[in-house]
Amino acid sequence: MPAPHSVYEAVLHAARDVIKLDCALDAEMLGTALLGSVYSVAPDDRATAVRDFVGDFLTATGGSTEPAAATIREVFATLVPDAPGADRVGHDEHGPSWTGQLGRVRPTGFHAYGDVYGDQTSYLVTYAYEDSAAGGPDHAVVILVDHNIGIVKDVFVSSAADQVLAQVRTVCEQDELTWFRDEDPGRLRDEVDTHLRITDELGDLPADGSLATDRALAAARLALLPAATTPPLAEPAGPPAAELLRDFLASPEAARAGLAGPETDQPSLQFCLGLLFDHAATLPGADPLRWSPAVAGLFLLDWVHRRAVLDIDDAAMLPQVVRAWSAYATWRRGLPAAAIAETAAEVEKLVPEFVRLYSTGERRSPATAAVAQLIAEGVDPNDSEAIDAWLQANSDRLGE
Protein backbone atom coordinates (compact mmCIF):
# COMPACT_ATOMS: atom_id res chain seq x y z
CA MET A 1 0.00 0.00 0.00
CA PRO A 2 1.45 3.44 -0.91
CA ALA A 3 2.36 5.79 1.90
CA PRO A 4 -0.38 8.25 2.99
CA HIS A 5 -0.10 11.65 1.30
CA SER A 6 -1.73 13.62 4.12
CA VAL A 7 -2.39 13.43 7.82
CA TYR A 8 -6.04 12.65 7.05
CA GLU A 9 -5.06 9.67 4.90
CA ALA A 10 -2.77 8.56 7.72
CA VAL A 11 -5.69 8.66 10.15
CA LEU A 12 -7.89 6.74 7.71
CA HIS A 13 -5.17 4.14 7.43
CA ALA A 14 -4.86 3.88 11.22
CA ALA A 15 -8.64 3.43 11.43
CA ARG A 16 -8.86 0.88 8.64
CA ASP A 17 -9.96 -1.92 10.98
CA VAL A 18 -12.73 0.06 12.70
CA ILE A 19 -15.38 -1.83 10.72
CA LYS A 20 -14.07 -5.10 12.16
CA LEU A 21 -14.68 -4.09 15.77
CA ASP A 22 -17.36 -5.76 17.85
CA CYS A 23 -19.22 -2.83 19.41
CA ALA A 24 -19.65 0.92 19.54
CA LEU A 25 -17.50 1.30 22.67
CA ASP A 26 -14.51 -0.32 20.94
CA ALA A 27 -14.93 2.10 18.03
CA GLU A 28 -15.21 5.10 20.33
CA MET A 29 -12.08 3.97 22.19
CA LEU A 30 -10.22 3.73 18.87
CA GLY A 31 -11.49 7.16 17.83
CA THR A 32 -10.51 8.85 21.09
CA ALA A 33 -7.02 7.31 20.89
CA LEU A 34 -6.54 8.69 17.37
CA LEU A 35 -7.71 12.15 18.43
CA GLY A 36 -5.42 11.92 21.44
CA SER A 37 -2.47 12.22 19.08
CA VAL A 38 -3.79 15.60 17.93
CA TYR A 39 -4.48 16.71 21.51
CA SER A 40 -1.02 15.76 22.75
CA VAL A 41 0.95 17.67 20.12
CA ALA A 42 -1.16 20.84 20.03
CA PRO A 43 0.92 23.78 21.31
CA ASP A 44 -2.02 25.38 23.14
CA ASP A 45 -5.83 25.39 23.29
CA ARG A 46 -5.79 21.66 22.74
CA ALA A 47 -9.56 21.20 22.77
CA THR A 48 -9.93 23.70 19.92
CA ALA A 49 -7.13 21.97 18.03
CA VAL A 50 -9.01 18.67 18.21
CA ARG A 51 -12.27 20.32 17.20
CA ASP A 52 -10.62 21.99 14.20
CA PHE A 53 -8.88 18.78 13.21
CA VAL A 54 -12.14 16.84 13.20
CA GLY A 55 -13.80 19.54 11.10
CA ASP A 56 -10.94 19.48 8.59
CA PHE A 57 -10.91 15.68 8.58
CA LEU A 58 -14.62 15.53 7.79
CA THR A 59 -14.12 17.95 4.92
CA ALA A 60 -11.05 16.19 3.54
CA THR A 61 -12.55 12.70 3.66
CA GLY A 62 -16.06 13.49 2.47
CA GLY A 63 -15.50 11.76 -0.86
CA SER A 64 -13.29 8.91 0.39
CA THR A 65 -14.02 5.43 -0.93
CA GLU A 66 -12.10 3.73 1.86
CA PRO A 67 -14.34 1.06 3.44
CA ALA A 68 -13.75 2.44 6.95
CA ALA A 69 -14.11 6.13 6.03
CA ALA A 70 -17.84 6.51 6.65
CA THR A 71 -17.59 4.67 9.97
CA ILE A 72 -14.66 6.60 11.43
CA ARG A 73 -16.26 9.86 10.27
CA GLU A 74 -19.35 8.91 12.23
CA VAL A 75 -17.21 8.03 15.25
CA PHE A 76 -15.38 11.37 15.17
CA ALA A 77 -18.64 13.30 14.73
CA THR A 78 -20.02 11.52 17.78
CA LEU A 79 -16.96 12.24 19.91
CA VAL A 80 -16.67 15.90 18.87
CA PRO A 81 -20.22 16.94 17.95
CA ASP A 82 -19.35 20.66 17.95
CA ALA A 83 -16.72 20.25 15.23
CA PRO A 84 -17.54 22.06 11.97
CA GLY A 85 -19.59 19.75 9.78
CA ALA A 86 -20.21 17.15 12.48
CA ASP A 87 -23.94 17.80 12.39
CA ARG A 88 -23.99 16.95 8.67
CA VAL A 89 -22.44 13.51 9.03
CA GLY A 90 -25.23 11.04 8.37
CA HIS A 91 -25.64 7.48 9.53
CA ASP A 92 -24.15 4.89 7.18
CA GLU A 93 -26.74 2.16 6.73
CA HIS A 94 -24.08 -0.07 5.20
CA GLY A 95 -21.70 0.24 8.12
CA PRO A 96 -21.37 -2.12 11.09
CA SER A 97 -24.60 -2.79 12.95
CA TRP A 98 -23.28 -1.13 16.10
CA THR A 99 -22.87 2.34 14.52
CA GLY A 100 -26.45 3.13 15.55
CA GLN A 101 -25.32 2.93 19.16
CA LEU A 102 -22.44 5.42 18.90
CA GLY A 103 -22.85 7.89 21.75
CA ARG A 104 -26.23 6.46 22.76
CA VAL A 105 -25.49 6.06 26.45
CA ARG A 106 -27.04 7.19 29.70
CA PRO A 107 -25.17 7.95 32.93
CA THR A 108 -26.00 5.52 35.73
CA GLY A 109 -23.91 6.68 38.70
CA PHE A 110 -21.99 9.70 39.93
CA HIS A 111 -19.24 9.44 42.53
CA ALA A 112 -16.21 11.22 43.94
CA TYR A 113 -13.31 10.00 46.06
CA GLY A 114 -10.00 11.37 47.22
CA ASP A 115 -7.50 11.83 50.04
CA VAL A 116 -8.25 13.43 53.38
CA TYR A 117 -5.59 16.08 52.78
CA GLY A 118 -7.50 17.59 49.87
CA ASP A 119 -4.61 17.07 47.43
CA GLN A 120 -6.56 15.14 44.80
CA THR A 121 -10.15 14.25 43.94
CA SER A 122 -11.21 11.63 41.42
CA TYR A 123 -14.63 11.84 39.79
CA LEU A 124 -16.18 8.60 38.56
CA VAL A 125 -19.24 8.35 36.31
CA THR A 126 -20.68 5.08 35.05
CA TYR A 127 -22.56 4.74 31.75
CA ALA A 128 -24.72 2.17 29.97
CA TYR A 129 -25.64 1.90 26.27
CA GLU A 130 -29.25 1.80 25.18
CA ASP A 131 -28.45 -1.54 23.53
CA SER A 132 -25.62 -3.24 25.37
CA ALA A 133 -25.27 -6.00 22.77
CA ALA A 134 -24.38 -3.56 19.99
CA GLY A 135 -23.15 -0.68 22.12
CA GLY A 136 -20.90 -2.51 24.51
CA PRO A 137 -20.55 -3.07 28.24
CA ASP A 138 -21.27 -0.61 31.02
CA HIS A 139 -18.22 1.56 31.34
CA ALA A 140 -16.71 4.13 33.66
CA VAL A 141 -15.09 7.51 33.07
CA VAL A 142 -12.64 8.55 35.78
CA ILE A 143 -11.11 12.03 35.98
CA LEU A 144 -8.34 12.81 38.47
CA VAL A 145 -8.14 16.46 39.56
CA ASP A 146 -4.97 17.62 41.32
CA HIS A 147 -5.84 20.54 43.61
CA ASN A 148 -2.22 21.47 44.28
CA ILE A 149 -1.58 22.39 40.65
CA GLY A 150 -5.19 23.01 39.65
CA ILE A 151 -5.39 20.70 36.63
CA VAL A 152 -6.84 17.40 35.46
CA LYS A 153 -3.90 15.09 35.99
CA ASP A 154 -5.35 11.98 34.36
CA VAL A 155 -8.41 10.67 32.55
CA PHE A 156 -9.24 7.09 31.78
CA VAL A 157 -12.17 5.13 30.44
CA SER A 158 -12.69 1.55 31.63
CA SER A 159 -14.97 -1.00 30.03
CA ALA A 160 -15.44 -2.68 33.43
CA ALA A 161 -17.60 -0.18 35.31
CA ASP A 162 -18.76 -2.49 38.10
CA GLN A 163 -15.25 -3.73 38.74
CA VAL A 164 -13.74 -0.26 38.89
CA LEU A 165 -16.47 1.03 41.20
CA ALA A 166 -16.15 -1.98 43.52
CA GLN A 167 -12.38 -1.60 43.72
CA VAL A 168 -12.63 2.10 44.54
CA ARG A 169 -15.22 1.49 47.26
CA THR A 170 -13.12 -1.26 48.81
CA VAL A 171 -9.94 0.82 48.87
CA CYS A 172 -11.71 3.80 50.42
CA GLU A 173 -13.42 1.64 53.04
CA GLN A 174 -10.11 0.09 54.08
CA ASP A 175 -7.94 3.22 54.02
CA GLU A 176 -8.73 5.89 56.61
CA LEU A 177 -6.74 8.42 54.59
CA THR A 178 -9.29 8.32 51.75
CA TRP A 179 -13.00 9.11 51.40
CA PHE A 180 -15.81 8.21 48.98
CA ARG A 181 -19.19 9.78 48.32
CA ASP A 182 -21.99 9.93 45.77
CA GLU A 183 -21.75 13.22 43.89
CA ASP A 184 -24.19 15.68 42.37
CA PRO A 185 -23.86 15.23 38.57
CA GLY A 186 -24.01 18.94 37.75
CA ARG A 187 -21.41 19.83 40.34
CA LEU A 188 -19.22 16.99 39.09
CA ARG A 189 -19.43 18.26 35.52
CA ASP A 190 -18.69 21.83 36.59
CA GLU A 191 -15.62 20.83 38.60
CA VAL A 192 -14.19 18.70 35.80
CA ASP A 193 -14.95 21.25 33.07
CA THR A 194 -13.23 23.99 35.07
CA HIS A 195 -10.03 22.01 35.49
CA LEU A 196 -10.10 20.59 31.95
CA ARG A 197 -10.11 24.09 30.50
CA ILE A 198 -6.93 24.86 32.42
CA THR A 199 -5.36 21.56 31.37
CA ASP A 200 -6.15 22.18 27.71
CA GLU A 201 -3.92 25.27 27.82
CA LEU A 202 -0.87 23.52 29.30
CA GLY A 203 2.34 23.60 27.30
CA ASP A 204 3.31 20.19 28.65
CA LEU A 205 0.82 17.53 29.68
CA PRO A 206 1.32 15.21 32.67
CA ALA A 207 3.66 12.48 31.50
CA ASP A 208 1.86 9.46 32.93
CA GLY A 209 -1.65 8.17 32.35
CA SER A 210 -4.12 8.33 29.49
CA LEU A 211 -5.19 11.97 29.62
CA ALA A 212 -4.57 12.60 25.93
CA THR A 213 -5.88 9.33 24.54
CA ASP A 214 -9.11 9.20 26.55
CA ARG A 215 -9.87 12.93 26.72
CA ALA A 216 -12.23 13.16 23.71
CA LEU A 217 -14.42 10.27 24.84
CA ALA A 218 -14.47 11.48 28.44
CA ALA A 219 -15.50 14.98 27.32
CA ALA A 220 -18.29 13.59 25.15
CA ARG A 221 -19.60 11.55 28.06
CA LEU A 222 -19.38 14.44 30.54
CA ALA A 223 -21.32 16.65 28.13
CA LEU A 224 -24.32 14.38 28.76
CA LEU A 225 -24.47 15.47 32.40
CA PRO A 226 -26.75 18.32 33.47
CA ALA A 227 -25.48 21.80 34.20
CA ALA A 228 -24.66 22.57 37.83
CA THR A 229 -27.69 23.42 39.96
CA THR A 230 -25.99 23.22 43.35
CA PRO A 231 -23.12 25.40 44.58
CA PRO A 232 -19.62 23.89 44.57
CA LEU A 233 -18.43 22.27 47.76
CA ALA A 234 -16.17 24.60 49.68
CA GLU A 235 -14.48 24.56 53.02
CA PRO A 236 -15.75 27.23 55.45
CA ALA A 237 -13.68 30.39 55.29
CA GLY A 238 -10.77 30.14 57.65
CA PRO A 239 -9.81 32.73 60.26
CA PRO A 240 -7.90 35.85 59.17
CA ALA A 241 -4.18 35.34 58.76
CA ALA A 242 -3.27 37.46 61.78
CA GLU A 243 -5.62 35.50 64.02
CA LEU A 244 -4.33 32.20 62.68
CA LEU A 245 -0.74 33.21 63.30
CA ARG A 246 -1.50 34.26 66.87
CA ASP A 247 -3.24 30.97 67.51
CA PHE A 248 -0.33 29.02 66.05
CA LEU A 249 2.29 30.87 68.09
CA ALA A 250 0.28 30.16 71.25
CA SER A 251 -0.12 26.49 70.39
CA PRO A 252 1.61 23.51 72.02
CA GLU A 253 3.08 22.66 68.61
CA ALA A 254 4.91 25.99 68.44
CA ALA A 255 6.06 25.65 72.03
CA ARG A 256 7.44 22.15 71.46
CA ALA A 257 9.38 23.43 68.44
CA GLY A 258 10.98 26.19 70.56
CA LEU A 259 9.20 28.98 68.67
CA ALA A 260 7.44 30.59 71.61
CA GLY A 261 10.31 31.50 73.92
CA PRO A 262 11.89 34.95 74.36
CA GLU A 263 15.12 33.68 72.81
CA THR A 264 13.42 32.95 69.48
CA ASP A 265 14.83 34.81 66.49
CA GLN A 266 11.65 36.79 65.79
CA PRO A 267 12.66 38.30 62.41
CA SER A 268 13.46 34.85 60.99
CA LEU A 269 10.37 33.31 62.57
CA GLN A 270 8.06 35.93 61.09
CA PHE A 271 9.79 35.70 57.73
CA CYS A 272 9.41 31.91 57.61
CA LEU A 273 5.75 32.07 58.63
CA GLY A 274 5.20 34.65 55.93
CA LEU A 275 6.67 32.24 53.40
CA LEU A 276 4.19 29.54 54.43
CA PHE A 277 1.28 31.91 53.93
CA ASP A 278 2.65 33.28 50.66
CA HIS A 279 3.00 29.75 49.33
CA ALA A 280 -0.54 28.86 50.37
CA ALA A 281 -1.79 31.87 48.42
CA THR A 282 -0.38 30.34 45.22
CA LEU A 283 -2.41 27.13 45.62
CA PRO A 284 -6.07 26.70 44.65
CA GLY A 285 -8.17 27.61 47.68
CA ALA A 286 -5.33 29.65 49.25
CA ASP A 287 -5.81 27.87 52.59
CA PRO A 288 -2.61 27.70 54.68
CA LEU A 289 -4.20 24.99 56.83
CA ARG A 290 -4.50 22.64 53.84
CA TRP A 291 -1.19 20.97 54.51
CA SER A 292 -0.06 17.52 53.42
CA PRO A 293 3.05 15.53 52.50
CA ALA A 294 2.60 16.72 48.91
CA VAL A 295 2.19 20.38 49.85
CA ALA A 296 5.21 20.16 52.16
CA GLY A 297 7.25 18.77 49.26
CA LEU A 298 6.15 21.53 46.90
CA PHE A 299 7.07 24.13 49.51
CA LEU A 300 10.39 22.78 50.80
CA LEU A 301 11.85 21.37 47.61
CA ASP A 302 10.62 23.80 44.98
CA TRP A 303 8.72 26.99 45.79
CA VAL A 304 10.88 28.36 48.58
CA HIS A 305 14.05 28.02 46.49
CA ARG A 306 12.53 29.74 43.46
CA ARG A 307 10.72 32.53 45.27
CA ALA A 308 12.61 33.40 48.45
CA VAL A 309 16.07 34.49 49.52
CA LEU A 310 16.99 32.95 52.87
CA ASP A 311 19.99 33.91 54.92
CA ILE A 312 21.62 31.30 57.12
CA ASP A 313 19.38 32.12 60.09
CA ASP A 314 16.24 31.80 57.97
CA ALA A 315 17.44 28.48 56.56
CA ALA A 316 18.03 27.17 60.07
CA MET A 317 14.64 28.40 61.25
CA LEU A 318 12.51 27.13 58.36
CA PRO A 319 12.61 23.38 59.20
CA GLN A 320 11.55 24.15 62.78
CA VAL A 321 8.66 26.24 61.54
CA VAL A 322 7.56 23.64 58.99
CA ARG A 323 7.64 20.83 61.56
CA ALA A 324 5.51 22.83 63.97
CA TRP A 325 3.13 24.06 61.26
CA SER A 326 2.66 20.52 59.95
CA ALA A 327 1.62 19.29 63.39
CA TYR A 328 -0.58 22.33 64.00
CA ALA A 329 -2.33 22.47 60.61
CA THR A 330 -3.10 18.75 60.40
CA TRP A 331 -4.45 18.77 63.97
CA ARG A 332 -6.44 21.96 63.40
CA ARG A 333 -8.15 20.44 60.34
CA GLY A 334 -9.07 17.35 62.33
CA LEU A 335 -7.18 14.89 60.15
CA PRO A 336 -6.86 11.27 61.33
CA ALA A 337 -3.91 10.42 63.54
CA ALA A 338 -2.43 8.39 60.70
CA ALA A 339 -2.46 11.44 58.43
CA ILE A 340 -0.82 13.61 61.08
CA ALA A 341 1.90 11.01 61.58
CA GLU A 342 2.39 10.50 57.85
CA THR A 343 2.83 14.21 57.27
CA ALA A 344 5.31 14.56 60.12
CA ALA A 345 7.33 11.62 58.81
CA GLU A 346 7.41 13.05 55.30
CA VAL A 347 8.64 16.42 56.55
CA GLU A 348 11.54 14.68 58.30
CA LYS A 349 12.44 13.03 55.00
CA LEU A 350 12.23 16.35 53.15
CA VAL A 351 14.36 18.45 55.48
CA PRO A 352 17.78 17.00 54.47
CA GLU A 353 16.97 17.59 50.79
CA PHE A 354 15.84 21.13 51.58
CA VAL A 355 19.19 21.75 53.28
CA ARG A 356 21.07 20.35 50.30
CA LEU A 357 19.14 22.47 47.80
CA TYR A 358 19.68 25.56 49.93
CA SER A 359 23.41 24.83 50.05
CA THR A 360 23.77 24.27 46.30
CA GLY A 361 21.30 26.91 45.14
CA GLU A 362 20.53 24.72 42.14
CA ARG A 363 16.81 25.48 42.13
CA ARG A 364 17.05 29.22 42.56
CA SER A 365 15.39 31.27 39.86
CA PRO A 366 17.63 33.82 38.10
CA ALA A 367 15.93 36.65 39.99
CA THR A 368 16.32 34.92 43.35
CA ALA A 369 19.94 34.09 42.58
CA ALA A 370 20.64 37.73 41.72
CA VAL A 371 19.13 38.98 44.97
CA ALA A 372 21.08 36.36 46.91
CA GLN A 373 24.27 37.56 45.25
CA LEU A 374 23.48 41.16 46.21
CA ILE A 375 23.00 40.20 49.84
CA ALA A 376 26.13 38.04 49.85
CA GLU A 377 28.13 41.07 48.67
CA GLY A 378 26.62 43.34 51.29
CA VAL A 379 24.21 45.24 49.06
CA ASP A 380 20.82 46.16 50.53
CA PRO A 381 18.20 44.88 48.00
CA ASN A 382 15.88 47.69 49.14
CA ASP A 383 18.43 50.40 48.28
CA SER A 384 17.92 51.28 44.61
CA GLU A 385 21.02 53.47 44.44
CA ALA A 386 23.18 50.71 45.89
CA ILE A 387 21.71 48.24 43.41
CA ASP A 388 22.43 50.57 40.46
CA ALA A 389 26.01 51.01 41.63
CA TRP A 390 26.43 47.25 41.97
CA LEU A 391 25.00 46.66 38.48
CA GLN A 392 27.40 49.18 36.97
CA ALA A 393 30.35 47.68 38.81
CA ASN A 394 29.43 44.17 37.67
CA SER A 395 28.19 44.89 34.15
CA ASP A 396 31.02 42.93 32.52
CA ARG A 397 30.39 39.88 34.66
CA LEU A 398 26.62 40.07 34.17
CA GLY A 399 27.02 40.28 30.40
CA GLU A 400 29.02 37.07 30.18
MIPA-48782 format. One line per field, with one value per residue (C-alpha): x, y, z. Coordinates in Angstrom, 2 decimals, decimal comma. Layout:
% MIPA-48782
east <- X_...
north <- Y_...
up <- Z_...
***
This chain:
% MIPA-48782
east <- 0,00_1,45_2,36_-0,38_-0,10_-1,73_-2,39_-6,04_-5,06_-2,77_-5,69_-7,89_-5,17_-4,86_-8,64_-8,86_-9,96_-12,73_-15,38_-14,07_-14,68_-17,36_-19,22_-19,65_-17,50_-14,51_-14,93_-15,21_-12,08_-10,22_-11,49_-10,51_-7,02_-6,54_-7,71_-5,42_-2,47_-3,79_-4,48_-1,02_0,95_-1,16_0,92_-2,02_-5,83_-5,79_-9,56_-9,93_-7,13_-9,01_-12,27_-10,62_-8,88_-12,14_-13,80_-10,94_-10,91_-14,62_-14,12_-11,05_-12,55_-16,06_-15,50_-13,29_-14,02_-12,10_-14,34_-13,75_-14,11_-17,84_-17,59_-14,66_-16,26_-19,35_-17,21_-15,38_-18,64_-20,02_-16,96_-16,67_-20,22_-19,35_-16,72_-17,54_-19,59_-20,21_-23,94_-23,99_-22,44_-25,23_-25,64_-24,15_-26,74_-24,08_-21,70_-21,37_-24,60_-23,28_-22,87_-26,45_-25,32_-22,44_-22,85_-26,23_-25,49_-27,04_-25,17_-26,00_-23,91_-21,99_-19,24_-16,21_-13,31_-10,00_-7,50_-8,25_-5,59_-7,50_-4,61_-6,56_-10,15_-11,21_-14,63_-16,18_-19,24_-20,68_-22,56_-24,72_-25,64_-29,25_-28,45_-25,62_-25,27_-24,38_-23,15_-20,90_-20,55_-21,27_-18,22_-16,71_-15,09_-12,64_-11,11_-8,34_-8,14_-4,97_-5,84_-2,22_-1,58_-5,19_-5,39_-6,84_-3,90_-5,35_-8,41_-9,24_-12,17_-12,69_-14,97_-15,44_-17,60_-18,76_-15,25_-13,74_-16,47_-16,15_-12,38_-12,63_-15,22_-13,12_-9,94_-11,71_-13,42_-10,11_-7,94_-8,73_-6,74_-9,29_-13,00_-15,81_-19,19_-21,99_-21,75_-24,19_-23,86_-24,01_-21,41_-19,22_-19,43_-18,69_-15,62_-14,19_-14,95_-13,23_-10,03_-10,10_-10,11_-6,93_-5,36_-6,15_-3,92_-0,87_2,34_3,31_0,82_1,32_3,66_1,86_-1,65_-4,12_-5,19_-4,57_-5,88_-9,11_-9,87_-12,23_-14,42_-14,47_-15,50_-18,29_-19,60_-19,38_-21,32_-24,32_-24,47_-26,75_-25,48_-24,66_-27,69_-25,99_-23,12_-19,62_-18,43_-16,17_-14,48_-15,75_-13,68_-10,77_-9,81_-7,90_-4,18_-3,27_-5,62_-4,33_-0,74_-1,50_-3,24_-0,33_2,29_0,28_-0,12_1,61_3,08_4,91_6,06_7,44_9,38_10,98_9,20_7,44_10,31_11,89_15,12_13,42_14,83_11,65_12,66_13,46_10,37_8,06_9,79_9,41_5,75_5,20_6,67_4,19_1,28_2,65_3,00_-0,54_-1,79_-0,38_-2,41_-6,07_-8,17_-5,33_-5,81_-2,61_-4,20_-4,50_-1,19_-0,06_3,05_2,60_2,19_5,21_7,25_6,15_7,07_10,39_11,85_10,62_8,72_10,88_14,05_12,53_10,72_12,61_16,07_16,99_19,99_21,62_19,38_16,24_17,44_18,03_14,64_12,51_12,61_11,55_8,66_7,56_7,64_5,51_3,13_2,66_1,62_-0,58_-2,33_-3,10_-4,45_-6,44_-8,15_-9,07_-7,18_-6,86_-3,91_-2,43_-2,46_-0,82_1,90_2,39_2,83_5,31_7,33_7,41_8,64_11,54_12,44_12,23_14,36_17,78_16,97_15,84_19,19_21,07_19,14_19,68_23,41_23,77_21,30_20,53_16,81_17,05_15,39_17,63_15,93_16,32_19,94_20,64_19,13_21,08_24,27_23,48_23,00_26,13_28,13_26,62_24,21_20,82_18,20_15,88_18,43_17,92_21,02_23,18_21,71_22,43_26,01_26,43_25,00_27,40_30,35_29,43_28,19_31,02_30,39_26,62_27,02_29,02
north <- 0,00_3,44_5,79_8,25_11,65_13,62_13,43_12,65_9,67_8,56_8,66_6,74_4,14_3,88_3,43_0,88_-1,92_0,06_-1,83_-5,10_-4,09_-5,76_-2,83_0,92_1,30_-0,32_2,10_5,10_3,97_3,73_7,16_8,85_7,31_8,69_12,15_11,92_12,22_15,60_16,71_15,76_17,67_20,84_23,78_25,38_25,39_21,66_21,20_23,70_21,97_18,67_20,32_21,99_18,78_16,84_19,54_19,48_15,68_15,53_17,95_16,19_12,70_13,49_11,76_8,91_5,43_3,73_1,06_2,44_6,13_6,51_4,67_6,60_9,86_8,91_8,03_11,37_13,30_11,52_12,24_15,90_16,94_20,66_20,25_22,06_19,75_17,15_17,80_16,95_13,51_11,04_7,48_4,89_2,16_-0,07_0,24_-2,12_-2,79_-1,13_2,34_3,13_2,93_5,42_7,89_6,46_6,06_7,19_7,95_5,52_6,68_9,70_9,44_11,22_10,00_11,37_11,83_13,43_16,08_17,59_17,07_15,14_14,25_11,63_11,84_8,60_8,35_5,08_4,74_2,17_1,90_1,80_-1,54_-3,24_-6,00_-3,56_-0,68_-2,51_-3,07_-0,61_1,56_4,13_7,51_8,55_12,03_12,81_16,46_17,62_20,54_21,47_22,39_23,01_20,70_17,40_15,09_11,98_10,67_7,09_5,13_1,55_-1,00_-2,68_-0,18_-2,49_-3,73_-0,26_1,03_-1,98_-1,60_2,10_1,49_-1,26_0,82_3,80_1,64_0,09_3,22_5,89_8,42_8,32_9,11_8,21_9,78_9,93_13,22_15,68_15,23_18,94_19,83_16,99_18,26_21,83_20,83_18,70_21,25_23,99_22,01_20,59_24,09_24,86_21,56_22,18_25,27_23,52_23,60_20,19_17,53_15,21_12,48_9,46_8,17_8,33_11,97_12,60_9,33_9,20_12,93_13,16_10,27_11,48_14,98_13,59_11,55_14,44_16,65_14,38_15,47_18,32_21,80_22,57_23,42_23,22_25,40_23,89_22,27_24,60_24,56_27,23_30,39_30,14_32,73_35,85_35,34_37,46_35,50_32,20_33,21_34,26_30,97_29,02_30,87_30,16_26,49_23,51_22,66_25,99_25,65_22,15_23,43_26,19_28,98_30,59_31,50_34,95_33,68_32,95_34,81_36,79_38,30_34,85_33,31_35,93_35,70_31,91_32,07_34,65_32,24_29,54_31,91_33,28_29,75_28,86_31,87_30,34_27,13_26,70_27,61_29,65_27,87_27,70_24,99_22,64_20,97_17,52_15,53_16,72_20,38_20,16_18,77_21,53_24,13_22,78_21,37_23,80_26,99_28,36_28,02_29,74_32,53_33,40_34,49_32,95_33,91_31,30_32,12_31,80_28,48_27,17_28,40_27,13_23,38_24,15_26,24_23,64_20,83_22,83_24,06_20,52_19,29_22,33_22,47_18,75_18,77_21,96_20,44_17,35_14,89_11,27_10,42_8,39_11,44_13,61_11,01_10,50_14,21_14,56_11,62_13,05_16,42_14,68_13,03_16,35_18,45_17,00_17,59_21,13_21,75_20,35_22,47_25,56_24,83_24,27_26,91_24,72_25,48_29,22_31,27_33,82_36,65_34,92_34,09_37,73_38,98_36,36_37,56_41,16_40,20_38,04_41,07_43,34_45,24_46,16_44,88_47,69_50,40_51,28_53,47_50,71_48,24_50,57_51,01_47,25_46,66_49,18_47,68_44,17_44,89_42,93_39,88_40,07_40,28_37,07
up <- 0,00_-0,91_1,90_2,99_1,30_4,12_7,82_7,05_4,90_7,72_10,15_7,71_7,43_11,22_11,43_8,64_10,98_12,70_10,72_12,16_15,77_17,85_19,41_19,54_22,67_20,94_18,03_20,33_22,19_18,87_17,83_21,09_20,89_17,37_18,43_21,44_19,08_17,93_21,51_22,75_20,12_20,03_21,31_23,14_23,29_22,74_22,77_19,92_18,03_18,21_17,20_14,20_13,21_13,20_11,10_8,59_8,58_7,79_4,92_3,54_3,66_2,47_-0,86_0,39_-0,93_1,86_3,44_6,95_6,03_6,65_9,97_11,43_10,27_12,23_15,25_15,17_14,73_17,78_19,91_18,87_17,95_17,95_15,23_11,97_9,78_12,48_12,39_8,67_9,03_8,37_9,53_7,18_6,73_5,20_8,12_11,09_12,95_16,10_14,52_15,55_19,16_18,90_21,75_22,76_26,45_29,70_32,93_35,73_38,70_39,93_42,53_43,94_46,06_47,22_50,04_53,38_52,78_49,87_47,43_44,80_43,94_41,42_39,79_38,56_36,31_35,05_31,75_29,97_26,27_25,18_23,53_25,37_22,77_19,99_22,12_24,51_28,24_31,02_31,34_33,66_33,07_35,78_35,98_38,47_39,56_41,32_43,61_44,28_40,65_39,65_36,63_35,46_35,99_34,36_32,55_31,78_30,44_31,63_30,03_33,43_35,31_38,10_38,74_38,89_41,20_43,52_43,72_44,54_47,26_48,81_48,87_50,42_53,04_54,08_54,02_56,61_54,59_51,75_51,40_48,98_48,32_45,77_43,89_42,37_38,57_37,75_40,34_39,09_35,52_36,59_38,60_35,80_33,07_35,07_35,49_31,95_30,50_32,42_31,37_27,71_27,82_29,30_27,30_28,65_29,68_32,67_31,50_32,93_32,35_29,49_29,62_25,93_24,54_26,55_26,72_23,71_24,84_28,44_27,32_25,15_28,06_30,54_28,13_28,76_32,40_33,47_34,20_37,83_39,96_43,35_44,58_44,57_47,76_49,68_53,02_55,45_55,29_57,65_60,26_59,17_58,76_61,78_64,02_62,68_63,30_66,87_67,51_66,05_68,09_71,25_70,39_72,02_68,61_68,44_72,03_71,46_68,44_70,56_68,67_71,61_73,92_74,36_72,81_69,48_66,49_65,79_62,41_60,99_62,57_61,09_57,73_57,61_58,63_55,93_53,40_54,43_53,93_50,66_49,33_50,37_48,42_45,22_45,62_44,65_47,68_49,25_52,59_54,68_56,83_53,84_54,51_53,42_52,50_48,91_49,85_52,16_49,26_46,90_49,51_50,80_47,61_44,98_45,79_48,58_46,49_43,46_45,27_48,45_49,52_52,87_54,92_57,12_60,09_57,97_56,56_60,07_61,25_58,36_59,20_62,78_61,54_58,99_61,56_63,97_61,26_59,95_63,39_64,00_60,61_60,40_63,97_63,40_60,34_62,33_60,15_61,33_63,54_60,70_58,43_61,08_61,58_57,85_57,27_60,12_58,81_55,30_56,55_58,30_55,00_53,15_55,48_54,47_50,79_51,58_53,28_50,30_47,80_49,93_50,05_46,30_45,14_42,14_42,13_42,56_39,86_38,10_39,99_43,35_42,58_41,72_44,97_46,91_45,25_46,21_49,84_49,85_48,67_51,29_49,06_50,53_48,00_49,14_48,28_44,61_44,44_45,89_43,41_40,46_41,63_41,97_38,48_36,97_38,81_37,67_34,15_32,52_34,66_34,17_30,40_30,18
***
